[in-house]
Amino acid sequence: MIMSWESLYSLTNGWALIGWLALAFLPRGPRILSAILYAGVALLCLTYAILLGGLMFGGWDAGGPKAALDFASLSGVMALFATKGGTVVGWTHYLAFDLFVGMWIARDADQKDFSRIVQLPFLFLTLMVGPVGLFAWLVMRERRARALAKAK
């Protein structure tokens, strides 16, 4: 392992935050959105895959009690998250998916002509508590999505 789990945690958090800031405040042209998708989401996904592979097959020390990668039981998942490595891998998973969902929300909101001011609380909620932000957005967009569908 080249970096400590703490360093990897800080690095992935910082990288995701850059993606979120770009999504929230930069113009959403094709280049910016592609950069967020590939340099943000895809890089987090690749990091996740490498870290998970290192724990599963590379013999990396997870930074805690040795735990089998058991996703089929609550106790297995708890054992994995009881290690630094397992927590960083899981957190990286959340970061990648939440940023991807944030991109979808932003694109959907732009297509439905919601202002950035209206979008920001939903993006913030998705950053902080992913599924709550997505659910809130799905509720918010419903009326406008139906109106736009009728207009076609």
Secondary structure as UniProt FT lines:
FT   HELIX           5..25
FT   HELIX           30..35
FT   HELIX           36..42
FT   HELIX           43..56
FT   HELIX           74..81
FT   HELIX           84..111
FT   TURN            112..113
FT   HELIX           116..151
//
